[in-house]
Amino acid sequence: MRQFMNCFYAGKLIGSCAVVVNPGSSTITIPGGYTRSLVLTGGGILDGGTANVNGPTVNQLGPISAAILFS
């Protein structure tokens, strides 16, 4: 887990954030304080993909996965 004090999206400050990676084979619990997550849809910005920084709260992370979280 790597935490950042100031995170930006589309050039605007959106508060603190964290990147969490679980390379293991078991589910892990994420420390509290983060109430939103990044949700990506589509294949990319060139073919209509979007990024939403108001995704659901993530409290656990499954094996071989990652998340970007916002407070």
mmCIF file as Biopython writes it, N, C-alpha, C and O atoms, coordinates in Angstrom:
data_model
#
loop_
_atom_site.group_PDB
_atom_site.id
_atom_site.type_symbol
_atom_site.label_atom_id
_atom_site.label_alt_id
_atom_site.label_comp_id
_atom_site.label_asym_id
_atom_site.label_entity_id
_atom_site.label_seq_id
_atom_site.pdbx_PDB_ins_code
_atom_site.Cartn_x
_atom_site.Cartn_y
_atom_site.Cartn_z
_atom_site.occupancy
_atom_site.B_iso_or_equiv
_atom_site.auth_seq_id
_atom_site.auth_asym_id
_atom_site.pdbx_PDB_model_num
ATOM 1   N N  . MET A ? 1  ? 0.851   -1.170  0.000   1.0 0.0 1  A 1 
ATOM 2   C CA . MET A ? 1  ? 0.000   0.000   0.000   1.0 0.0 1  A 1 
ATOM 3   C C  . MET A ? 1  ? 0.894   1.230   0.000   1.0 0.0 1  A 1 
ATOM 4   O O  . MET A ? 1  ? 1.830   1.341   0.792   1.0 0.0 1  A 1 
ATOM 5   N N  . ARG A ? 2  ? 0.583   2.152   -0.908  1.0 0.0 2  A 1 
ATOM 6   C CA . ARG A ? 2  ? 1.311   3.423   -0.983  1.0 0.0 2  A 1 
ATOM 7   C C  . ARG A ? 2  ? 0.288   4.543   -0.881  1.0 0.0 2  A 1 
ATOM 8   O O  . ARG A ? 2  ? -0.665  4.587   -1.658  1.0 0.0 2  A 1 
ATOM 9   N N  . GLN A ? 3  ? 0.480   5.452   0.076   1.0 0.0 3  A 1 
ATOM 10  C CA . GLN A ? 3  ? -0.467  6.536   0.301   1.0 0.0 3  A 1 
ATOM 11  C C  . GLN A ? 3  ? 0.113   7.853   -0.187  1.0 0.0 3  A 1 
ATOM 12  O O  . GLN A ? 3  ? 1.319   8.086   -0.109  1.0 0.0 3  A 1 
ATOM 13  N N  . PHE A ? 4  ? -0.776  8.717   -0.697  1.0 0.0 4  A 1 
ATOM 14  C CA . PHE A ? 4  ? -0.391  10.024  -1.213  1.0 0.0 4  A 1 
ATOM 15  C C  . PHE A ? 4  ? -1.285  11.100  -0.589  1.0 0.0 4  A 1 
ATOM 16  O O  . PHE A ? 4  ? -2.495  10.909  -0.471  1.0 0.0 4  A 1 
ATOM 17  N N  . MET A ? 5  ? -0.697  12.223  -0.191  1.0 0.0 5  A 1 
ATOM 18  C CA . MET A ? 5  ? -1.456  13.309  0.444   1.0 0.0 5  A 1 
ATOM 19  C C  . MET A ? 5  ? -2.332  14.067  -0.566  1.0 0.0 5  A 1 
ATOM 20  O O  . MET A ? 5  ? -3.477  14.406  -0.267  1.0 0.0 5  A 1 
ATOM 21  N N  . ASN A ? 6  ? -1.794  14.327  -1.745  1.0 0.0 6  A 1 
ATOM 22  C CA . ASN A ? 6  ? -2.500  15.128  -2.750  1.0 0.0 6  A 1 
ATOM 23  C C  . ASN A ? 6  ? -2.603  14.362  -4.049  1.0 0.0 6  A 1 
ATOM 24  O O  . ASN A ? 6  ? -1.591  14.046  -4.675  1.0 0.0 6  A 1 
ATOM 25  N N  . CYS A ? 7  ? -3.832  14.063  -4.458  1.0 0.0 7  A 1 
ATOM 26  C CA . CYS A ? 7  ? -4.059  13.329  -5.697  1.0 0.0 7  A 1 
ATOM 27  C C  . CYS A ? 7  ? -4.928  14.169  -6.623  1.0 0.0 7  A 1 
ATOM 28  O O  . CYS A ? 7  ? -5.803  14.913  -6.178  1.0 0.0 7  A 1 
ATOM 29  N N  . PHE A ? 8  ? -4.671  14.037  -7.895  1.0 0.0 8  A 1 
ATOM 30  C CA . PHE A ? 8  ? -5.355  14.846  -8.889  1.0 0.0 8  A 1 
ATOM 31  C C  . PHE A ? 8  ? -6.042  13.958  -9.918  1.0 0.0 8  A 1 
ATOM 32  O O  . PHE A ? 8  ? -5.569  12.864  -10.227 1.0 0.0 8  A 1 
ATOM 33  N N  . TYR A ? 9  ? -7.154  14.438  -10.439 1.0 0.0 9  A 1 
ATOM 34  C CA . TYR A ? 9  ? -7.837  13.785  -11.560 1.0 0.0 9  A 1 
ATOM 35  C C  . TYR A ? 9  ? -8.274  14.884  -12.514 1.0 0.0 9  A 1 
ATOM 36  O O  . TYR A ? 9  ? -8.955  15.827  -12.110 1.0 0.0 9  A 1 
ATOM 37  N N  . ALA A ? 10 ? -7.890  14.767  -13.764 1.0 0.0 10 A 1 
ATOM 38  C CA . ALA A ? 10 ? -8.203  15.769  -14.800 1.0 0.0 10 A 1 
ATOM 39  C C  . ALA A ? 10 ? -7.756  17.159  -14.359 1.0 0.0 10 A 1 
ATOM 40  O O  . ALA A ? 10 ? -8.442  18.147  -14.620 1.0 0.0 10 A 1 
ATOM 41  N N  . GLY A ? 11 ? -6.600  17.234  -13.687 1.0 0.0 11 A 1 
ATOM 42  C CA . GLY A ? 11 ? -6.039  18.505  -13.280 1.0 0.0 11 A 1 
ATOM 43  C C  . GLY A ? 11 ? -6.636  19.124  -12.030 1.0 0.0 11 A 1 
ATOM 44  O O  . GLY A ? 11 ? -6.274  20.242  -11.665 1.0 0.0 11 A 1 
ATOM 45  N N  . LYS A ? 12 ? -7.549  18.415  -11.363 1.0 0.0 12 A 1 
ATOM 46  C CA . LYS A ? 12 ? -8.191  18.948  -10.161 1.0 0.0 12 A 1 
ATOM 47  C C  . LYS A ? 12 ? -7.798  18.123  -8.940  1.0 0.0 12 A 1 
ATOM 48  O O  . LYS A ? 12 ? -7.764  16.893  -8.990  1.0 0.0 12 A 1 
ATOM 49  N N  . LEU A ? 13 ? -7.501  18.819  -7.841  1.0 0.0 13 A 1 
ATOM 50  C CA . LEU A ? 13 ? -7.169  18.151  -6.588  1.0 0.0 13 A 1 
ATOM 51  C C  . LEU A ? 13 ? -8.405  17.432  -6.061  1.0 0.0 13 A 1 
ATOM 52  O O  . LEU A ? 13 ? -9.469  18.038  -5.932  1.0 0.0 13 A 1 
ATOM 53  N N  . ILE A ? 14 ? -8.269  16.136  -5.756  1.0 0.0 14 A 1 
ATOM 54  C CA . ILE A ? 14 ? -9.416  15.374  -5.243  1.0 0.0 14 A 1 
ATOM 55  C C  . ILE A ? 14 ? -9.146  14.793  -3.858  1.0 0.0 14 A 1 
ATOM 56  O O  . ILE A ? 14 ? -9.905  13.942  -3.394  1.0 0.0 14 A 1 
ATOM 57  N N  . GLY A ? 15 ? -8.088  15.233  -3.194  1.0 0.0 15 A 1 
ATOM 58  C CA . GLY A ? 15 ? -7.783  14.782  -1.844  1.0 0.0 15 A 1 
ATOM 59  C C  . GLY A ? 15 ? -6.699  13.719  -1.810  1.0 0.0 15 A 1 
ATOM 60  O O  . GLY A ? 15 ? -5.947  13.539  -2.767  1.0 0.0 15 A 1 
ATOM 61  N N  . SER A ? 16 ? -6.639  13.029  -0.698  1.0 0.0 16 A 1 
ATOM 62  C CA . SER A ? 16 ? -5.619  11.995  -0.545  1.0 0.0 16 A 1 
ATOM 63  C C  . SER A ? 16 ? -6.076  10.692  -1.199  1.0 0.0 16 A 1 
ATOM 64  O O  . SER A ? 16 ? -7.269  10.466  -1.404  1.0 0.0 16 A 1 
ATOM 65  N N  . CYS A ? 17 ? -5.096  9.836   -1.524  1.0 0.0 17 A 1 
ATOM 66  C CA . CYS A ? 17 ? -5.430  8.563   -2.161  1.0 0.0 17 A 1 
ATOM 67  C C  . CYS A ? 17 ? -4.383  7.520   -1.792  1.0 0.0 17 A 1 
ATOM 68  O O  . CYS A ? 17 ? -3.350  7.826   -1.196  1.0 0.0 17 A 1 
ATOM 69  N N  . ALA A ? 18 ? -4.680  6.298   -2.159  1.0 0.0 18 A 1 
ATOM 70  C CA . ALA A ? 18 ? -3.757  5.189   -1.918  1.0 0.0 18 A 1 
ATOM 71  C C  . ALA A ? 18 ? -3.857  4.190   -3.056  1.0 0.0 18 A 1 
ATOM 72  O O  . ALA A ? 18 ? -4.918  4.013   -3.655  1.0 0.0 18 A 1 
ATOM 73  N N  . VAL A ? 19 ? -2.748  3.546   -3.344  1.0 0.0 19 A 1 
ATOM 74  C CA . VAL A ? 19 ? -2.707  2.451   -4.300  1.0 0.0 19 A 1 
ATOM 75  C C  . VAL A ? 19 ? -2.394  1.194   -3.494  1.0 0.0 19 A 1 
ATOM 76  O O  . VAL A ? 19 ? -1.406  1.144   -2.761  1.0 0.0 19 A 1 
ATOM 77  N N  . VAL A ? 20 ? -3.246  0.183   -3.640  1.0 0.0 20 A 1 
ATOM 78  C CA . VAL A ? 20 ? -3.081  -1.062  -2.889  1.0 0.0 20 A 1 
ATOM 79  C C  . VAL A ? 20 ? -2.943  -2.210  -3.883  1.0 0.0 20 A 1 
ATOM 80  O O  . VAL A ? 20 ? -3.745  -2.339  -4.807  1.0 0.0 20 A 1 
ATOM 81  N N  . VAL A ? 21 ? -1.931  -3.034  -3.691  1.0 0.0 21 A 1 
ATOM 82  C CA . VAL A ? 21 ? -1.705  -4.192  -4.551  1.0 0.0 21 A 1 
ATOM 83  C C  . VAL A ? 21 ? -1.635  -5.435  -3.667  1.0 0.0 21 A 1 
ATOM 84  O O  . VAL A ? 21 ? -0.943  -5.447  -2.649  1.0 0.0 21 A 1 
ATOM 85  N N  . ASN A ? 22 ? -2.350  -6.467  -4.062  1.0 0.0 22 A 1 
ATOM 86  C CA . ASN A ? 22 ? -2.296  -7.741  -3.353  1.0 0.0 22 A 1 
ATOM 87  C C  . ASN A ? 22 ? -1.740  -8.804  -4.303  1.0 0.0 22 A 1 
ATOM 88  O O  . ASN A ? 22 ? -2.486  -9.368  -5.103  1.0 0.0 22 A 1 
ATOM 89  N N  . PRO A ? 23 ? -0.432  -9.080  -4.219  1.0 0.0 23 A 1 
ATOM 90  C CA . PRO A ? 23 ? 0.154   -10.087 -5.098  1.0 0.0 23 A 1 
ATOM 91  C C  . PRO A ? 23 ? -0.003  -11.510 -4.574  1.0 0.0 23 A 1 
ATOM 92  O O  . PRO A ? 23 ? 0.383   -12.470 -5.241  1.0 0.0 23 A 1 
ATOM 93  N N  . GLY A ? 24 ? -0.574  -11.643 -3.373  1.0 0.0 24 A 1 
ATOM 94  C CA . GLY A ? 24 ? -0.670  -12.948 -2.729  1.0 0.0 24 A 1 
ATOM 95  C C  . GLY A ? 24 ? -1.849  -13.788 -3.178  1.0 0.0 24 A 1 
ATOM 96  O O  . GLY A ? 24 ? -2.572  -13.426 -4.106  1.0 0.0 24 A 1 
ATOM 97  N N  . SER A ? 25 ? -2.031  -14.911 -2.509  1.0 0.0 25 A 1 
ATOM 98  C CA . SER A ? 25 ? -3.088  -15.858 -2.866  1.0 0.0 25 A 1 
ATOM 99  C C  . SER A ? 25 ? -4.272  -15.814 -1.899  1.0 0.0 25 A 1 
ATOM 100 O O  . SER A ? 25 ? -5.216  -16.591 -2.037  1.0 0.0 25 A 1 
ATOM 101 N N  . SER A ? 26 ? -4.222  -14.903 -0.916  1.0 0.0 26 A 1 
ATOM 102 C CA . SER A ? 26 ? -5.305  -14.760 0.059   1.0 0.0 26 A 1 
ATOM 103 C C  . SER A ? 26 ? -5.874  -13.355 0.013   1.0 0.0 26 A 1 
ATOM 104 O O  . SER A ? 26 ? -5.178  -12.416 -0.373  1.0 0.0 26 A 1 
ATOM 105 N N  . THR A ? 27 ? -7.132  -13.200 0.403   1.0 0.0 27 A 1 
ATOM 106 C CA . THR A ? 27 ? -7.763  -11.893 0.497   1.0 0.0 27 A 1 
ATOM 107 C C  . THR A ? 27 ? -7.149  -11.115 1.657   1.0 0.0 27 A 1 
ATOM 108 O O  . THR A ? 27 ? -6.877  -11.686 2.713   1.0 0.0 27 A 1 
ATOM 109 N N  . ILE A ? 28 ? -6.927  -9.801  1.465   1.0 0.0 28 A 1 
ATOM 110 C CA . ILE A ? 28 ? -6.380  -8.954  2.526   1.0 0.0 28 A 1 
ATOM 111 C C  . ILE A ? 28 ? -7.393  -7.884  2.909   1.0 0.0 28 A 1 
ATOM 112 O O  . ILE A ? 28 ? -8.251  -7.513  2.108   1.0 0.0 28 A 1 
ATOM 113 N N  . THR A ? 29 ? -7.284  -7.391  4.145   1.0 0.0 29 A 1 
ATOM 114 C CA . THR A ? 29 ? -8.111  -6.295  4.621   1.0 0.0 29 A 1 
ATOM 115 C C  . THR A ? 29 ? -7.346  -4.991  4.426   1.0 0.0 29 A 1 
ATOM 116 O O  . THR A ? 29 ? -6.156  -4.910  4.733   1.0 0.0 29 A 1 
ATOM 117 N N  . ILE A ? 30 ? -8.031  -3.974  3.915   1.0 0.0 30 A 1 
ATOM 118 C CA . ILE A ? 30 ? -7.421  -2.680  3.657   1.0 0.0 30 A 1 
ATOM 119 C C  . ILE A ? 30 ? -7.684  -1.774  4.857   1.0 0.0 30 A 1 
ATOM 120 O O  . ILE A ? 30 ? -8.816  -1.720  5.337   1.0 0.0 30 A 1 
ATOM 121 N N  . PRO A ? 31 ? -6.660  -1.053  5.360   1.0 0.0 31 A 1 
ATOM 122 C CA . PRO A ? 31 ? -6.887  -0.124  6.459   1.0 0.0 31 A 1 
ATOM 123 C C  . PRO A ? 31 ? -7.972  0.900   6.106   1.0 0.0 31 A 1 
ATOM 124 O O  . PRO A ? 31 ? -8.106  1.288   4.946   1.0 0.0 31 A 1 
ATOM 125 N N  . GLY A ? 32 ? -8.744  1.335   7.105   1.0 0.0 32 A 1 
ATOM 126 C CA . GLY A ? 32 ? -9.861  2.249   6.892   1.0 0.0 32 A 1 
ATOM 127 C C  . GLY A ? 32 ? -9.451  3.651   6.498   1.0 0.0 32 A 1 
ATOM 128 O O  . GLY A ? 32 ? -8.265  3.962   6.390   1.0 0.0 32 A 1 
ATOM 129 N N  . GLY A ? 33 ? -10.453 4.494   6.283   1.0 0.0 33 A 1 
ATOM 130 C CA . GLY A ? 33 ? -10.215 5.887   5.948   1.0 0.0 33 A 1 
ATOM 131 C C  . GLY A ? 33 ? -10.448 6.226   4.490   1.0 0.0 33 A 1 
ATOM 132 O O  . GLY A ? 33 ? -10.507 7.402   4.129   1.0 0.0 33 A 1 
ATOM 133 N N  . TYR A ? 34 ? -10.579 5.228   3.657   1.0 0.0 34 A 1 
ATOM 134 C CA . TYR A ? 34 ? -10.821 5.470   2.234   1.0 0.0 34 A 1 
ATOM 135 C C  . TYR A ? 34 ? -12.268 5.100   1.912   1.0 0.0 34 A 1 
ATOM 136 O O  . TYR A ? 34 ? -12.700 3.971   2.143   1.0 0.0 34 A 1 
ATOM 137 N N  . THR A ? 35 ? -12.999 6.058   1.382   1.0 0.0 35 A 1 
ATOM 138 C CA . THR A ? 35 ? -14.439 5.873   1.176   1.0 0.0 35 A 1 
ATOM 139 C C  . THR A ? 35 ? -14.845 5.751   -0.280  1.0 0.0 35 A 1 
ATOM 140 O O  . THR A ? 35 ? -16.006 5.469   -0.576  1.0 0.0 35 A 1 
ATOM 141 N N  . ARG A ? 36 ? -13.899 5.962   -1.199  1.0 0.0 36 A 1 
ATOM 142 C CA . ARG A ? 36 ? -14.207 5.884   -2.629  1.0 0.0 36 A 1 
ATOM 143 C C  . ARG A ? 36 ? -13.111 5.092   -3.335  1.0 0.0 36 A 1 
ATOM 144 O O  . ARG A ? 36 ? -12.004 4.941   -2.819  1.0 0.0 36 A 1 
ATOM 145 N N  . SER A ? 37 ? -13.436 4.596   -4.514  1.0 0.0 37 A 1 
ATOM 146 C CA . SER A ? 37 ? -12.452 3.856   -5.308  1.0 0.0 37 A 1 
ATOM 147 C C  . SER A ? 37 ? -12.535 4.285   -6.765  1.0 0.0 37 A 1 
ATOM 148 O O  . SER A ? 37 ? -13.526 4.873   -7.198  1.0 0.0 37 A 1 
ATOM 149 N N  . LEU A ? 38 ? -11.481 3.984   -7.512  1.0 0.0 38 A 1 
ATOM 150 C CA . LEU A ? 38 ? -11.450 4.263   -8.943  1.0 0.0 38 A 1 
ATOM 151 C C  . LEU A ? 38 ? -12.115 3.111   -9.689  1.0 0.0 38 A 1 
ATOM 152 O O  . LEU A ? 38 ? -11.790 1.946   -9.461  1.0 0.0 38 A 1 
ATOM 153 N N  . VAL A ? 39 ? -13.050 3.445   -10.583 1.0 0.0 39 A 1 
ATOM 154 C CA . VAL A ? 39 ? -13.716 2.442   -11.410 1.0 0.0 39 A 1 
ATOM 155 C C  . VAL A ? 39 ? -13.435 2.792   -12.870 1.0 0.0 39 A 1 
ATOM 156 O O  . VAL A ? 39 ? -13.764 3.885   -13.330 1.0 0.0 39 A 1 
ATOM 157 N N  . LEU A ? 40 ? -12.827 1.857   -13.587 1.0 0.0 40 A 1 
ATOM 158 C CA . LEU A ? 40 ? -12.535 2.042   -15.012 1.0 0.0 40 A 1 
ATOM 159 C C  . LEU A ? 40 ? -13.525 1.234   -15.835 1.0 0.0 40 A 1 
ATOM 160 O O  . LEU A ? 40 ? -13.825 0.086   -15.507 1.0 0.0 40 A 1 
ATOM 161 N N  . THR A ? 41 ? -14.031 1.838   -16.909 1.0 0.0 41 A 1 
ATOM 162 C CA . THR A ? 41 ? -14.910 1.118   -17.834 1.0 0.0 41 A 1 
ATOM 163 C C  . THR A ? 41 ? -14.426 1.345   -19.254 1.0 0.0 41 A 1 
ATOM 164 O O  . THR A ? 41 ? -13.851 2.389   -19.562 1.0 0.0 41 A 1 
ATOM 165 N N  . GLY A ? 42 ? -14.658 0.374   -20.113 1.0 0.0 42 A 1 
ATOM 166 C CA . GLY A ? 42 ? -14.234 0.490   -21.498 1.0 0.0 42 A 1 
ATOM 167 C C  . GLY A ? 42 ? -12.772 0.124   -21.670 1.0 0.0 42 A 1 
ATOM 168 O O  . GLY A ? 42 ? -12.076 -0.207  -20.709 1.0 0.0 42 A 1 
ATOM 169 N N  . GLY A ? 43 ? -12.325 0.191   -22.907 1.0 0.0 43 A 1 
ATOM 170 C CA . GLY A ? 43 ? -10.969 -0.229  -23.231 1.0 0.0 43 A 1 
ATOM 171 C C  . GLY A ? 43 ? -9.919  0.854   -23.106 1.0 0.0 43 A 1 
ATOM 172 O O  . GLY A ? 43 ? -8.735  0.541   -22.988 1.0 0.0 43 A 1 
ATOM 173 N N  . GLY A ? 44 ? -10.310 2.104   -23.129 1.0 0.0 44 A 1 
ATOM 174 C CA . GLY A ? 44 ? -9.356  3.211   -23.058 1.0 0.0 44 A 1 
ATOM 175 C C  . GLY A ? 44 ? -10.016 4.505   -23.496 1.0 0.0 44 A 1 
ATOM 176 O O  . GLY A ? 44 ? -11.137 4.494   -24.004 1.0 0.0 44 A 1 
ATOM 177 N N  . ILE A ? 45 ? -9.328  5.614   -23.300 1.0 0.0 45 A 1 
ATOM 178 C CA . ILE A ? 45 ? -9.943  6.900   -23.624 1.0 0.0 45 A 1 
ATOM 179 C C  . ILE A ? 45 ? -10.147 7.094   -25.125 1.0 0.0 45 A 1 
ATOM 180 O O  . ILE A ? 45 ? -11.009 7.871   -25.536 1.0 0.0 45 A 1 
ATOM 181 N N  . LEU A ? 46 ? -9.373  6.402   -25.935 1.0 0.0 46 A 1 
ATOM 182 C CA . LEU A ? 46 ? -9.517  6.566   -27.377 1.0 0.0 46 A 1 
ATOM 183 C C  . LEU A ? 46 ? -10.717 5.817   -27.949 1.0 0.0 46 A 1 
ATOM 184 O O  . LEU A ? 46 ? -11.127 6.086   -29.078 1.0 0.0 46 A 1 
ATOM 185 N N  . ASP A ? 47 ? -11.281 4.889   -27.194 1.0 0.0 47 A 1 
ATOM 186 C CA . ASP A ? 47 ? -12.452 4.158   -27.682 1.0 0.0 47 A 1 
ATOM 187 C C  . ASP A ? 47 ? -13.633 4.261   -26.715 1.0 0.0 47 A 1 
ATOM 188 O O  . ASP A ? 47 ? -14.422 3.325   -26.587 1.0 0.0 47 A 1 
ATOM 189 N N  . GLY A ? 48 ? -13.749 5.406   -26.036 1.0 0.0 48 A 1 
ATOM 190 C CA . GLY A ? 48 ? -14.916 5.665   -25.196 1.0 0.0 48 A 1 
ATOM 191 C C  . GLY A ? 48 ? -14.826 5.221   -23.760 1.0 0.0 48 A 1 
ATOM 192 O O  . GLY A ? 48 ? -15.832 5.258   -23.052 1.0 0.0 48 A 1 
ATOM 193 N N  . GLY A ? 49 ? -13.669 4.803   -23.297 1.0 0.0 49 A 1 
ATOM 194 C CA . GLY A ? 49 ? -13.512 4.385   -21.910 1.0 0.0 49 A 1 
ATOM 195 C C  . GLY A ? 49 ? -13.633 5.565   -20.958 1.0 0.0 49 A 1 
ATOM 196 O O  . GLY A ? 49 ? -13.407 6.710   -21.350 1.0 0.0 49 A 1 
ATOM 197 N N  . THR A ? 50 ? -13.990 5.289   -19.705 1.0 0.0 50 A 1 
ATOM 198 C CA . THR A ? 50 ? -14.134 6.341   -18.709 1.0 0.0 50 A 1 
ATOM 199 C C  . THR A ? 50 ? -13.475 5.927   -17.391 1.0 0.0 50 A 1 
ATOM 200 O O  . THR A ? 50 ? -13.235 4.747   -17.137 1.0 0.0 50 A 1 
ATOM 201 N N  . ALA A ? 51 ? -13.195 6.928   -16.570 1.0 0.0 51 A 1 
ATOM 202 C CA . ALA A ? 51 ? -12.693 6.709   -15.214 1.0 0.0 51 A 1 
ATOM 203 C C  . ALA A ? 51 ? -13.611 7.461   -14.265 1.0 0.0 51 A 1 
ATOM 204 O O  . ALA A ? 51 ? -13.943 8.622   -14.501 1.0 0.0 51 A 1 
ATOM 205 N N  . ASN A ? 52 ? -14.021 6.798   -13.192 1.0 0.0 52 A 1 
ATOM 206 C CA . ASN A ? 52 ? -14.895 7.406   -12.194 1.0 0.0 52 A 1 
ATOM 207 C C  . ASN A ? 52 ? -14.211 7.289   -10.837 1.0 0.0 52 A 1 
ATOM 208 O O  . ASN A ? 52 ? -13.887 6.185   -10.400 1.0 0.0 52 A 1 
ATOM 209 N N  . VAL A ? 53 ? -13.987 8.426   -10.163 1.0 0.0 53 A 1 
ATOM 210 C CA . VAL A ? 53 ? -13.301 8.417   -8.872  1.0 0.0 53 A 1 
ATOM 211 C C  . VAL A ? 53 ? -14.283 8.338   -7.700  1.0 0.0 53 A 1 
ATOM 212 O O  . VAL A ? 53 ? -13.882 8.523   -6.551  1.0 0.0 53 A 1 
ATOM 213 N N  . ASN A ? 54 ? -15.537 8.071   -7.969  1.0 0.0 54 A 1 
ATOM 214 C CA . ASN A ? 54 ? -16.558 7.952   -6.930  1.0 0.0 54 A 1 
ATOM 215 C C  . ASN A ? 54 ? -17.127 6.539   -6.847  1.0 0.0 54 A 1 
ATOM 216 O O  . ASN A ? 54 ? -18.323 6.351   -6.625  1.0 0.0 54 A 1 
ATOM 217 N N  . GLY A ? 55 ? -16.260 5.555   -7.029  1.0 0.0 55 A 1 
ATOM 218 C CA . GLY A ? 55 ? -16.682 4.163   -6.923  1.0 0.0 55 A 1 
ATOM 219 C C  . GLY A ? 55 ? -16.931 3.763   -5.481  1.0 0.0 55 A 1 
ATOM 220 O O  . GLY A ? 55 ? -16.726 4.568   -4.574  1.0 0.0 55 A 1 
ATOM 221 N N  . PRO A ? 56 ? -17.368 2.540   -5.256  1.0 0.0 56 A 1 
ATOM 222 C CA . PRO A ? 56 ? -17.724 2.078   -3.912  1.0 0.0 56 A 1 
ATOM 223 C C  . PRO A ? 56 ? -16.514 1.960   -2.975  1.0 0.0 56 A 1 
ATOM 224 O O  . PRO A ? 56 ? -15.367 1.888   -3.416  1.0 0.0 56 A 1 
ATOM 225 N N  . THR A ? 57 ? -16.806 1.941   -1.684  1.0 0.0 57 A 1 
ATOM 226 C CA . THR A ? 57 ? -15.781 1.699   -0.675  1.0 0.0 57 A 1 
ATOM 227 C C  . THR A ? 57 ? -15.232 0.282   -0.849  1.0 0.0 57 A 1 
ATOM 228 O O  . THR A ? 57 ? -15.991 -0.662  -1.064  1.0 0.0 57 A 1 
ATOM 229 N N  . VAL A ? 58 ? -13.926 0.143   -0.755  1.0 0.0 58 A 1 
ATOM 230 C CA . VAL A ? 58 ? -13.282 -1.163  -0.859  1.0 0.0 58 A 1 
ATOM 231 C C  . VAL A ? 58 ? -12.610 -1.449  0.477   1.0 0.0 58 A 1 
ATOM 232 O O  . VAL A ? 58 ? -11.692 -0.734  0.877   1.0 0.0 58 A 1 
ATOM 233 N N  . ASN A ? 59 ? -13.062 -2.492  1.170   1.0 0.0 59 A 1 
ATOM 234 C CA . ASN A ? 59 ? -12.499 -2.862  2.478   1.0 0.0 59 A 1 
ATOM 235 C C  . ASN A ? 59 ? -11.571 -4.059  2.405   1.0 0.0 59 A 1 
ATOM 236 O O  . ASN A ? 59 ? -10.709 -4.240  3.265   1.0 0.0 59 A 1 
ATOM 237 N N  . GLN A ? 60 ? -11.749 -4.879  1.372   1.0 0.0 60 A 1 
ATOM 238 C CA . GLN A ? 60 ? -10.917 -6.069  1.194   1.0 0.0 60 A 1 
ATOM 239 C C  . GLN A ? 60 ? -10.482 -6.148  -0.257  1.0 0.0 60 A 1 
ATOM 240 O O  . GLN A ? 60 ? -11.154 -5.644  -1.156  1.0 0.0 60 A 1 
ATOM 241 N N  . LEU A ? 61 ? -9.350  -6.788  -0.464  1.0 0.0 61 A 1 
ATOM 242 C CA . LEU A ? 61 ? -8.811  -6.937  -1.809  1.0 0.0 61 A 1 
ATOM 243 C C  . LEU A ? 61 ? -8.500  -8.409  -2.040  1.0 0.0 61 A 1 
ATOM 244 O O  . LEU A ? 61 ? -7.754  -9.027  -1.280  1.0 0.0 61 A 1 
ATOM 245 N N  . GLY A ? 62 ? -9.080  -8.957  -3.095  1.0 0.0 62 A 1 
ATOM 246 C CA . GLY A ? 62 ? -8.885  -10.367 -3.417  1.0 0.0 62 A 1 
ATOM 247 C C  . GLY A ? 62 ? -7.473  -10.656 -3.910  1.0 0.0 62 A 1 
ATOM 248 O O  . GLY A ? 62 ? -6.693  -9.738  -4.162  1.0 0.0 62 A 1 
ATOM 249 N N  . PRO A ? 63 ? -7.155  -11.935 -4.044  1.0 0.0 63 A 1 
ATOM 250 C CA . PRO A ? 63 ? -5.831  -12.344 -4.511  1.0 0.0 63 A 1 
ATOM 251 C C  . PRO A ? 63 ? -5.521  -11.797 -5.911  1.0 0.0 63 A 1 
ATOM 252 O O  . PRO A ? 63 ? -6.408  -11.675 -6.756  1.0 0.0 63 A 1 
ATOM 253 N N  . ILE A ? 64 ? -4.278  -11.480 -6.127  1.0 0.0 64 A 1 
ATOM 254 C CA . ILE A ? 64 ? -3.770  -11.035 -7.428  1.0 0.0 64 A 1 
ATOM 255 C C  . ILE A ? 64 ? -4.635  -9.894  -7.974  1.0 0.0 64 A 1 
ATOM 256 O O  . ILE A ? 64 ? -5.145  -9.981  -9.091  1.0 0.0 64 A 1 
ATOM 257 N N  . SER A ? 65 ? -4.800  -8.829  -7.188  1.0 0.0 65 A 1 
ATOM 258 C CA . SER A ? 65 ? -5.612  -7.691  -7.627  1.0 0.0 65 A 1 
ATOM 259 C C  . SER A ? 65 ? -5.043  -6.398  -7.047  1.0 0.0 65 A 1 
ATOM 260 O O  . SER A ? 65 ? -4.113  -6.409  -6.241  1.0 0.0 65 A 1 
ATOM 261 N N  . ALA A ? 66 ? -5.629  -5.289  -7.483  1.0 0.0 66 A 1 
ATOM 262 C CA . ALA A ? 66 ? -5.172  -3.977  -7.026  1.0 0.0 66 A 1 
ATOM 263 C C  . ALA A ? 66 ? -6.350  -3.009  -7.020  1.0 0.0 66 A 1 
ATOM 264 O O  . ALA A ? 66 ? -7.378  -3.260  -7.648  1.0 0.0 66 A 1 
ATOM 265 N N  . ALA A ? 67 ? -6.185  -1.889  -6.295  1.0 0.0 67 A 1 
ATOM 266 C CA . ALA A ? 67 ? -7.221  -0.864  -6.252  1.0 0.0 67 A 1 
ATOM 267 C C  . ALA A ? 67 ? -6.575  0.484   -6.011  1.0 0.0 67 A 1 
ATOM 268 O O  . ALA A ? 67 ? -5.511  0.584   -5.400  1.0 0.0 67 A 1 
ATOM 269 N N  . ILE A ? 68 ? -7.241  1.526   -6.506  1.0 0.0 68 A 1 
ATOM 270 C CA . ILE A ? 68 ? -6.857  2.913   -6.206  1.0 0.0 68 A 1 
ATOM 271 C C  . ILE A ? 68 ? -8.000  3.476   -5.382  1.0 0.0 68 A 1 
ATOM 272 O O  . ILE A ? 68 ? -9.157  3.435   -5.802  1.0 0.0 68 A 1 
ATOM 273 N N  . LEU A ? 69 ? -7.675  4.003   -4.205  1.0 0.0 69 A 1 
ATOM 274 C CA . LEU A ? 69 ? -8.683  4.432   -3.238  1.0 0.0 69 A 1 
ATOM 275 C C  . LEU A ? 69 ? -8.540  5.921   -2.932  1.0 0.0 69 A 1 
ATOM 276 O O  . LEU A ? 69 ? -7.448  6.483   -3.016  1.0 0.0 69 A 1 
ATOM 277 N N  . PHE A ? 70 ? -9.671  6.555   -2.573  1.0 0.0 70 A 1 
ATOM 278 C CA . PHE A ? 70 ? -9.686  7.994   -2.264  1.0 0.0 70 A 1 
ATOM 279 C C  . PHE A ? 70 ? -10.404 8.216   -0.947  1.0 0.0 70 A 1 
ATOM 280 O O  . PHE A ? 70 ? -11.341 7.493   -0.608  1.0 0.0 70 A 1 
ATOM 281 N N  . SER A ? 71 ? -9.950  9.245   -0.190  1.0 0.0 71 A 1 
ATOM 282 C CA . SER A ? 71 ? -10.632 9.562   1.066   1.0 0.0 71 A 1 
ATOM 283 C C  . SER A ? 71 ? -11.661 10.645  0.854   1.0 0.0 71 A 1 
ATOM 284 O O  . SER A ? 71 ? -12.339 11.047  1.800   1.0 0.0 71 A 1 
#
